[in-house]
């Protein structure tokens, strides 16, 4: 019984850990980019343009989603959405606070 429960919960826990690590990396990449360019407002502006884009990303899938700058599935609703990308609004807010 315990083995079955662990078999069910282990993939969910792994997805949560992956999402947390990936989100942390996104924030660190934004901070590194801001330090490199010394212009965090420019990066925040670029993220706003990406967020407001209406282009559909047909080539995106779950295996390549982490390679995109923003969540390629942002228009797809899901009850359990373990996105590896943090919300763009939070990323923009952090960049503007720098």
FENJO-V757659 format. One record per run of one state. SS is the DSSP state (helix for helix, strand for strand, loop for the rest). FROM is the first residue (numbers start at 1). LEN is the number of residues. If there is no record, write none. Layout:
BEGIN
ss->SS from->FROM len->LEN
ss->SS from->FROM len->LEN
END
This chain:
BEGIN
ss->loop from->1 len->1
ss->helix from->2 len->36
ss->loop from->38 len->2
ss->helix from->40 len->13
ss->loop from->53 len->12
ss->helix from->65 len->3
ss->loop from->68 len->20
ss->helix from->88 len->10
ss->loop from->98 len->1
END
